[in-house]
């Protein structure tokens, strides 16, 4: 299965923060050929263990989260419309007219976020975004039908699947952060028949978008000596020229309080030695990744953030380049191949 196929398979599944179990199953299946054992905990976190067999060897955790932003039904109106709240960071400006999948107890239903035609709007309406409490999802049912089919607390998520664009680009939902899990899977593939000097644990973690709970639980469960959180970073777009990273730049190695300086410099040295395209970004405080809670486990864990450039984050049209996915995986594999747990 190609990297592209793995991204499509992972992102076609639904796994809004708090209900990632369908994605966990796929992640475990994809991870299993490359590790000695795979576990899925009660959170839905997936852990793959690849032990080196060396007594006293250090442990490295690679982390990528598998949850996605989405929605929860808060009311089914007597007219059959669904009111909802958000799960994770959703931009209300882009929701009107979006297609959503309603994940009911009897299976998925397709719905659309209702959008008032311009003919019915009042002067000035188009200058303001509609607040989410005023939005509804239309599933095409009567009130009685909708109330029988949908429950308060049912999850909803963007309905689209990944599509291929020009220049090796993919566009779709939930690339944040399942594309980074594919980076980890590619690193495992490259390391499949190579001896390591450290024990390796690969984590596909949950609930990152709502407070990093999955990463926190995984850090506590594994208690590694080193942890590398692999997440997405913003890539430059026409309306965000201030962003440094661009698609095709390769992995972004973070520098700052959430990345141990020696670990970061070692990763940069590997990238240079292997001639892997990369860049470095200074992050003064919290990185907004699982490296933050993992860093604070036990007596403190040495962490690093490595990022994949991504356009249009937290939208149904997130965009990446496959060459970046490949280069992140190559960098991680090259680093682990020679790392003996000493800085």
C-alpha positions as semicolon CSV with decimal commas, in nm:
position;residue;x (nm);y (nm);z (nm)
1;X;0,000;0,000;0,000
2;X;0,143;0,339;-0,100
3;X;0,174;0,641;0,128
4;X;-0,111;0,800;-0,065
5;X;-0,331;0,494;-0,015
6;X;-0,258;0,491;0,358
7;X;-0,352;0,857;0,392
8;X;-0,674;0,798;0,201
9;X;-0,762;0,493;0,410
10;X;-0,700;0,668;0,742
11;X;-0,877;0,992;0,651
12;X;-1,181;0,819;0,499
13;X;-1,266;0,687;0,846
14;X;-1,446;0,901;1,103
15;X;-1,287;0,966;1,439
16;X;-1,383;1,296;1,599
17;X;-1,207;1,363;1,931
18;X;-1,362;1,132;2,188
19;X;-1,476;0,866;1,942
20;X;-1,166;0,764;1,747
21;X;-1,207;0,387;1,778
22;X;-1,276;0,316;1,409
23;X;-0,954;0,498;1,319
24;X;-0,766;0,323;1,600
25;X;-0,848;-0,014;1,444
26;X;-0,713;0,095;1,104
27;X;-0,401;0,246;1,261
28;X;-0,331;-0,079;1,446
29;X;-0,372;-0,283;1,127
30;X;-0,133;-0,059;0,935
31;X;0,122;-0,063;1,219
32;X;0,118;-0,435;1,289
33;X;0,355;-0,555;1,010
34;X;0,639;-0,338;1,140
35;X;0,635;-0,391;1,518
36;X;0,651;-0,680;1,763
37;X;0,318;-0,605;1,929
38;X;0,032;-0,357;1,907
39;X;-0,200;-0,241;2,186
40;X;-0,519;-0,032;2,183
41;X;-0,608;0,116;2,521
42;X;-0,946;0,229;2,653
43;X;-0,884;0,580;2,518
44;X;-0,837;0,441;2,168
45;X;-0,464;0,516;2,177
46;X;-0,266;0,273;1,961
47;X;0,084;0,173;2,072
48;X;0,325;-0,026;1,857
49;X;0,634;-0,168;2,027
50;X;0,965;-0,240;1,851
51;X;1,220;-0,349;2,109
52;X;1,591;-0,361;2,028
53;X;1,682;-0,641;2,271
54;X;1,967;-0,448;2,431
55;X;1,970;-0,451;2,811
56;X;1,928;-0,102;2,956
57;X;1,846;0,055;2,619
58;X;1,667;0,389;2,619
59;X;1,313;0,422;2,484
60;X;1,200;0,664;2,213
61;X;0,831;0,746;2,161
62;X;0,712;0,871;1,822
63;X;0,369;1,032;1,850
64;X;0,106;1,139;1,597
65;X;-0,256;1,200;1,691
66;X;-0,543;1,040;1,498
67;X;-0,847;1,239;1,611
68;X;-1,011;1,505;1,397
69;X;-1,215;1,817;1,456
70;X;-1,592;1,779;1,426
71;X;-1,929;1,840;1,582
72;X;-2,183;1,707;1,832
73;X;-2,560;1,722;1,789
74;X;-2,715;1,931;2,067
75;X;-3,079;1,939;1,951
76;X;-3,310;1,781;1,696
77;X;-3,578;2,040;1,625
78;X;-3,944;1,967;1,558
79;X;-3,883;2,071;1,197
80;X;-3,609;1,806;1,160
81;X;-3,302;2,030;1,173
82;X;-2,996;1,949;1,383
83;X;-2,836;2,208;1,604
84;X;-2,478;2,142;1,705
85;X;-2,166;2,245;1,888
86;X;-1,805;2,210;1,777
87;X;-1,540;1,961;1,889
88;X;-1,198;2,118;1,850
89;X;-1,110;2,436;1,665
90;X;-1,364;2,494;1,387
91;X;-1,384;2,817;1,186
92;X;-1,751;2,916;1,160
93;X;-1,683;3,123;0,846
94;X;-1,640;2,814;0,628
95;X;-1,926;2,600;0,755
96;X;-2,228;2,723;0,559
97;X;-2,297;2,482;0,274
98;X;-2,057;2,217;0,405
99;X;-2,144;1,850;0,374
100;X;-2,138;1,662;0,704
101;X;-2,177;1,298;0,796
102;X;-2,401;1,237;1,098
103;X;-2,278;0,929;1,281
104;X;-2,596;0,776;1,424
105;X;-2,649;0,448;1,611
106;X;-2,801;0,300;1,294
107;X;-2,532;0,417;1,056
108;X;-2,411;0,736;0,888
109;X;-2,647;0,995;0,741
110;X;-2,544;1,269;0,501
111;X;-2,642;1,624;0,586
112;X;-2,562;1,980;0,483
113;X;-2,512;2,294;0,688
114;X;-2,805;2,510;0,581
115;X;-2,710;2,825;0,392
116;X;-2,956;3,110;0,340
117;X;-2,971;3,219;-0,028
118;X;-2,852;3,575;-0,094
119;X;-3,204;3,664;-0,217
120;X;-3,338;3,624;0,139
121;X;-3,061;3,802;0,324
122;X;-3,090;4,149;0,469
123;X;-2,856;4,432;0,369
124;X;-2,521;4,384;0,538
125;X;-2,572;4,013;0,620
126;X;-2,287;3,907;0,394
127;X;-2,042;4,121;0,590
128;X;-2,074;3,900;0,898
129;X;-2,023;3,528;0,959
130;X;-2,316;3,334;1,100
131;X;-2,261;3,226;1,464
132;X;-2,261;2,850;1,509
133;X;-2,557;2,857;1,754
134;X;-2,764;2,999;1,465
135;X;-2,662;2,725;1,219
136;X;-2,850;2,401;1,153
137;X;-2,778;2,082;0,964
138;X;-3,044;1,962;0,721
139;X;-3,060;1,584;0,672
140;X;-3,371;1,595;0,453
141;X;-3,601;1,435;0,711
142;X;-3,921;1,550;0,875
143;X;-3,909;1,636;1,242
144;X;-4,054;1,301;1,343
145;X;-3,812;1,109;1,121
146;X;-3,510;1,305;1,239
147;X;-3,595;1,266;1,606
148;X;-3,625;0,891;1,557
149;X;-3,293;0,866;1,370
150;X;-3,064;1,111;1,549
151;X;-2,977;1,143;1,917
152;X;-2,835;1,431;2,113
153;X;-2,462;1,360;2,140
154;X;-2,427;1,196;1,799
155;X;-2,102;1,297;1,635
156;X;-2,078;1,471;1,298
157;X;-1,775;1,524;1,075
158;X;-1,687;1,666;0,735
159;X;-1,807;1,419;0,472
160;X;-1,552;1,457;0,192
161;X;-1,273;1,213;0,108
162;X;-0,918;1,289;-0,006
163;X;-0,865;1,388;-0,369
164;X;-0,549;1,423;-0,575
165;X;-0,443;1,758;-0,714
166;X;-0,151;1,859;-0,933
167;X;0,215;1,850;-0,830
168;X;0,185;1,551;-0,596
169;X;-0,066;1,731;-0,373
170;X;-0,350;1,571;-0,179
171;X;-0,650;1,760;-0,045
172;X;-0,899;1,645;0,216
173;X;-1,001;1,627;0,580
174;X;-0,818;1,498;0,890
175;X;-0,468;1,524;0,741
176;X;-0,412;1,693;1,078
177;X;-0,278;1,464;1,203
178;X;-0,331;1,128;1,033
179;X;-0,091;1,220;0,754
180;X;0,176;1,239;1,024
181;X;0,090;0,888;1,136
182;X;0,167;0,784;0,778
183;X;0,507;0,955;0,822
184;X;0,566;0,729;1,123
185;X;0,451;0,422;0,933
186;X;0,693;0,505;0,654
187;X;0,976;0,541;0,908
188;X;0,885;0,197;1,045
189;X;0,890;0,055;0,693
190;X;1,238;0,194;0,632
191;X;1,357;0,049;0,964
192;X;1,189;-0,290;0,921
193;X;1,503;-0,502;0,882
194;X;1,751;-0,271;1,053
195;X;1,881;-0,315;1,410
196;X;1,822;-0,030;1,652
197;X;2,010;0,071;1,965
198;X;1,695;0,201;2,135
199;X;1,351;0,063;2,206
200;X;1,093;0,229;1,981
201;X;0,728;0,290;2,062
202;X;0,500;0,440;1,797
203;X;0,186;0,606;1,931
204;X;-0,130;0,693;1,738
205;X;-0,300;0,901;2,002
206;X;-0,647;1,043;2,064
207;X;-0,816;1,357;2,193
208;X;-0,538;1,597;2,094
209;X;-0,781;1,853;1,952
210;X;-0,967;1,881;2,282
211;X;-0,678;1,902;2,527
212;X;-0,400;1,649;2,454
213;X;-0,551;1,380;2,678
214;X;-0,439;1,092;2,456
215;X;-0,082;1,213;2,439
216;X;-0,078;1,269;2,814
217;X;-0,205;0,915;2,880
218;X;0,045;0,768;2,633
219;X;0,336;0,957;2,783
220;X;0,239;0,830;3,128
221;X;0,188;0,474;3,000
222;X;0,520;0,450;2,811
223;X;0,730;0,691;3,021
224;X;0,993;0,712;2,745
225;X;1,336;0,867;2,772
226;X;1,275;1,066;2,453
227;X;0,957;1,162;2,270
228;X;0,915;1,313;1,924
229;X;0,574;1,461;1,850
230;X;0,506;1,469;1,477
231;X;0,230;1,712;1,390
232;X;0,138;1,955;1,114
233;X;0,254;2,312;1,075
234;X;0,107;2,594;0,868
235;X;0,226;2,621;0,508
236;X;0,218;2,949;0,322
237;X;-0,098;3,043;0,130
238;X;-0,202;3,347;-0,071
239;X;-0,381;3,495;0,229
240;X;-0,108;3,406;0,481
241;X;0,221;3,527;0,327
242;X;0,377;3,571;0,672
243;X;0,400;3,193;0,719
244;X;0,755;3,061;0,669
245;X;0,701;2,698;0,566
246;X;0,585;2,604;0,218
247;X;0,468;2,275;0,073
248;X;0,777;2,092;-0,048
249;X;1,007;2,234;0,221
250;X;1,018;1,902;0,403
251;X;1,011;1,849;0,782
252;X;1,011;2,153;1,009
253;X;1,233;2,087;1,313
254;X;1,111;2,301;1,601
255;X;1,348;2,498;1,825
256;X;1,233;2,633;2,160
257;X;1,118;2,534;2,507
258;X;0,917;2,233;2,386
259;X;1,216;2,090;2,195
260;X;1,534;1,989;2,376
261;X;1,813;2,185;2,204
262;X;2,054;1,889;2,180
263;X;1,785;1,662;2,038
264;X;1,681;1,929;1,787
265;X;2,040;1,992;1,677
266;X;2,099;1,618;1,638
267;X;1,794;1,594;1,413
268;X;1,915;1,890;1,205
269;X;2,258;1,729;1,169
270;X;2,096;1,409;1,040
271;X;1,885;1,603;0,792
272;X;2,193;1,780;0,659
273;X;2,401;1,463;0,642
274;X;2,129;1,277;0,452
275;X;2,049;1,582;0,236
276;X;1,684;1,575;0,339
277;X;1,505;1,906;0,268
278;X;1,409;2,067;0,599
279;X;1,367;2,393;0,784
280;X;1,373;2,507;1,146
281;X;1,122;2,727;1,324
282;X;1,163;2,899;1,660
283;X;0,869;2,839;1,897
284;X;0,899;3,034;2,220
285;X;0,639;2,856;2,431
286;X;0,387;2,575;2,404
287;X;0,401;2,411;2,062
288;X;0,032;2,320;2,051
289;X;0,130;1,954;2,008
290;X;0,140;1,644;2,225
291;X;0,504;1,721;2,302
292;X;0,379;1,971;2,560
293;X;0,193;1,729;2,793
294;X;0,437;1,443;2,727
295;X;0,727;1,666;2,830
296;X;0,575;1,706;3,177
297;X;0,532;1,336;3,259
298;X;0,729;1,182;3,545
299;X;1,044;1,373;3,621
300;X;1,033;1,532;3,277
301;X;1,080;1,377;2,933
302;X;1,316;1,501;2,663
303;X;1,093;1,605;2,373
304;X;1,115;1,734;2,018
305;X;0,856;1,858;1,769
306;X;0,892;1,770;1,401
307;X;0,623;1,907;1,171
308;X;0,471;1,839;0,830
309;X;0,377;2,148;0,623
310;X;0,001;2,171;0,565
311;X;-0,228;2,426;0,402
312;X;-0,578;2,515;0,522
313;X;-0,551;2,345;0,860
314;X;-0,877;2,254;1,039
315;X;-1,081;2,266;0,721
316;X;-1,226;1,998;0,491
317;X;-0,970;2,096;0,225
318;X;-0,639;2,056;0,406
319;X;-0,357;2,021;0,155
320;X;-0,016;1,853;0,162
321;X;0,251;1,719;-0,070
322;X;0,342;1,352;-0,066
323;X;0,712;1,434;-0,095
324;X;0,692;1,605;0,245
325;X;0,528;1,299;0,401
326;X;0,807;1,086;0,256
327;X;1,083;1,320;0,376
328;X;0,949;1,337;0,732
329;X;0,950;0,957;0,742
330;X;1,301;0,942;0,595
331;X;1,434;1,187;0,853
332;X;1,287;0,998;1,148
333;X;1,420;0,667;1,020
334;X;1,768;0,809;0,955
335;X;1,776;0,960;1,304
336;X;1,666;0,638;1,477
337;X;1,902;0,421;1,276
338;X;2,207;0,577;1,444
339;X;2,064;0,705;1,774
340;X;2,195;0,524;2,083
341;X;2,004;0,721;2,344
342;X;2,284;0,961;2,423
343;X;2,288;1,335;2,345
